[in-house]
Amino acid sequence: MEKKQNIGFIGLGMMGSPMAINLLKAGHPLTVYNRTPEKASSLVELGAKVKTHPWDVAEPGGIVMSCVSDDRALAAVVGENGELAERLGPEGIHISMSTILPKTAERLARQQRSFGGHYIAAPVMGRPDAVAGKKQSYFIAGEPAAKARATSLLAAISMKVFDFGDNPADANVNKLAANFLIASSIEALAEAFTFVSKNGADPNDLLEAVGSTLFACPIYQNYGRQIIEKKYREPMFKLHLGHKDVRLIAETATDSQTPMRFARVLEDRFAAAMAHGRANDDWTGIAAEVEAEAGL
């Protein structure tokens, strides 16, 4: 049996940790880094090696996978002067699974190329429970040969890898667009359920009707149930991260002169929820803002 290459892994949060566990279970040796070291304890039991600095997970010509919360966190782990890319060196590959600005992906790709390496954008689509069950998908883009190596790793721990071409930024554009659709669906569900409740009917009946016919998909079924049951304190995706994503969508829309009026509505909705102390609720918690406006 061919010996599997060691992989560096940065970021062991709600999304990164189950990915790393599934890579270990698939037989990949991992060297990991997390800003909070104690989050790596379960991985050590599975055989992972832990480093105290992000660049130390990289091997020359090797592969590093990262899954961190935002552009700022990613900038910190790659280094102000491209230290991670320099450590990876020629033919090294950085697979970034974070949801970030497309222009950040473009900058990091240029930086990686300057050291002879490859930057692959592969933002993850799915909640932590989906990741644990290998039911998430990835939006991938980058240089073809390096992308093929990344795809083989990601396909082994996921349901599907969608190829968005050679430009890393394109994967992030499409991921932001997908998150815009999800956030819009949450707002639409919240308004529809509030409308039904205010007019004396039962939103459970509406969800049963449309969730099995017109909108028979996980977003409407799962998030619809979560909104009706008001399970905002059991976050699978924290509201402050949703706020971050809608801000990235709005910024990218502004940069590209793309009118997105509903993105501005979402930006204000999430900002209000943040102001009311809901940052660590699930992002379906914006429904509470809709209900409050209606006097419920």
N, C-alpha and C positions, 0 to 999 in steps of 0.2 A: 504494500500500500504506500502511495506517495505521501511523503511527509508534508504536512500542511504548514504554510508560512506563518510566522508569528505576526500578529496584528496589534498595532497600538490603538487604544480606544480612549477617547477623551469625553467625559460627561456622563455621569451615572445617575441622572435624575429619573423622573417617572417614565420617560421614554427610553433613555439610553440604557438603563439598568437591565430591562428585559431583553433588549437587543443583545447586550454583551453576554447575558446568561445563555441565550440561544446559540450564540457563536461558540461559546465554550462547550455546550452540549453537542454541537456539531463537530467538535474535535479541533477547533482552532485555538492554538495557544494565544493568550491575550496578555498584553501589558497595559495596565489601565491607569488613568489619572482622573481624579475628581477633586474639585475645590474643597469639598467636605470629605476627608479621607475615610471616615467611618462608614460611608455609604458603600465602600468597596468590600466590606467584611464578608458578605455573602458570596462575592465573586472569588475571594481568596480561598474559600472552602471548596470552590470548584476548580481551583488550580491557577487562577489569575495571579500575575505579579503586579504589585502596586508601586507606582513612582510618585514622588512628591513634587515633581515639576512636569508640566505638560509636554515640553519638548523631549523629555527623557523617554517617552513611550515610542519615539520614532527610531527606526533603524535605517541606515543608508540604503536607498533603493527599495525601501519597504512600503508598507501601507499603514496609514493612520485613518481611523474613522472618528468623526467627532459629531456629537449631538448635544449642543448647548442652547441656551434659551433665546439669545438674540444676537444682533450684530456686535454689540459691545463685548459680550462674553466671548464671541468667536475671535474678535480682534485681540483679546487678551491672551487666548491660548495659542494663536498663530505667531504672536510677537510683533512688536512695533516695526521691526525691520525684517520681517519674514523669517524669524529664527526657526520655526517649525519646518518651513519649506527648505531652508538651508540644511537643516539636519537630515531631512529626507533625501535631498540631493538629486542627482540625475536619475531619472526613471522612477523616483519616489512618487507615491500617489496619496493625496489627501482627499478622502471622501467625506464631504460635509453634508450632514442630514438635517441641518437646522433650517428653519423658515426665516429667511433674511431678505434684505433688499437685493434686487437683481444687480444693482451697481456695485454692491459689496462683493457679490460673486465674481463679477468682471474684474474687480481690483485684485482679489485673491488669486484668480486664475493667471493674471499677468505676473503677479509676484511669484507664483509657483513656477511658471515657465522661465523666469529669469534665473532660476537655479537648476533648470533642466528637468523639472518634474511636471506633474500633471495634477490639476485640480478638477475633481468631479463633484458636481452638485447633485445631491440625491435626497432632497427633502422628503421626510416621511409623512405618509397620510394614514392616520389611524390613531386611536386612543390607546392608552397603556394596556388595557385588557386585550385589545386586538393584537398589539405587539407581542405580548406574552404568549398568545395563541398562534403566532405567526400568520395573522390574518391582515396585517397592514400591507400597504403598497408603497412604492417609491417612485418619485418623478426624477428621472436621471438624465443628465446631459454632460457632455464633455468629449475630449479627444477619444476617437473610436477604440484604439487598442487598450488604453487605460480604462475606458468605460466598460469594455468587455470583461476585464478582470474584476471591476467593481460589481458588475451585474451578477457574476457567478457567486459572489459572496452574499449579496443582498437577496438573490432569488432563493437561496437555501434557508433563509429565515423569514420569508414573507410569502404573501399570496401572489403578488404580481409586481413586476418592475416595468414601468412605462418609459419608453425612450423618447426624449424630446430634442434629440439632435446633438450637434457638436458644441453649441455655445452654452456654457454652464448657466448663464443668466436666464436662459429660456425655461429651465426647470423651475427656477424660483418665481418667474412671472406666472407660470401656470399653477404653482402651488398657492400663490397669493390669490389667484382667481378662484381656485377651488375653495379656499377658506372664506372668500367673499360670499360664495354661494351658500356655504354652511351657515355663516353668521346671518345672512339674509333670511335663510329658512328659519332660524331660531326666532328672529324678530317677527317674521310672518306668523309663525305658530303662536307666539305670545300674544300678538294682536288679535288673531282669530279666536283664540280661547277666551281672551278677555272680553271680546265682543259678544261671544256666546253667553258667557257668565253674566255679563251686565244686562242681557236681555232675557234672563231667567231660564236659560237652557243649560244642559250638561255638556261640558267640553269632552267628557269621556265618550259620549255618543258620536261626536264629530270625529274624534281621533279613530274610533273603530271604523267609521264609515269611509273616511278618506285614506286612512292608513292601510286599508286592505284593497283599495281600488285605485283612485287617482294618484295617490302618493305612497304606493306600496314599496317603500325603500327604508333602509336603516335610519337615515337622518330624520325623517318624519316620524317613524315608529318609535325609535329609541329616545330622541330628544323630546318628542311630543309627550311621551310617558313621563319623562323626567320633569318637564315643565308642569304637567298636571299634578304630579305628586310633590312638587316643590322641593326636589332633592338637590338644592343648590349648595348645601354644605358638604356634599360628597364629591369633590371635584375630580373629574377625569382629565379635564383641561381647564386650567385656572383662568379666571376672568381677566386677570392682568395680562396674561399672554394673548388672549383674544383681543384685548385693547391694543397691545403691541402690533398684532397682525393687521388690524384695521387701519392703524396709523401708517404701517408700511404700504398698504394698498393705496391709501390716500396720497402719500408722498410720491409713490411711483406713478400714480395717475396724474399728479401735478407735473412731474418731470416730463412725462410723455404727452402732455396736453390732451389727456383723455377725460372728458366729462363723466363723472361717476357720482351723480347726485345722491344715490342711496348709500354710497360709501360714506358720505358726509353725515347722513342720518345715523348710521351705525357708529361712526366715530363719536358723535355727541352722546349716543345712548350708552356706549361703554364708558365714556368719560363721566357721565352722571353716576353710573353704578360704582365706579372707582371712588368718586367723591362721597358716596354714601357707605363706604367701608366694605364693599363687596369684592375687593381685589383677589382674595383667596377663595372665593366661591367658585363653583363651576361656571363656565361662560354662559350656560343657560340662565344664570342668575340675572341677566338683563331683563328677563321676563318679569321679575319683581318690580322693575322700574315701570314697565308697561301697566302692570296691575295697580301700582301706587298712583299713577297718573289718572287712572280710571276710578280711583276711590275704593278699590277692593282691598 
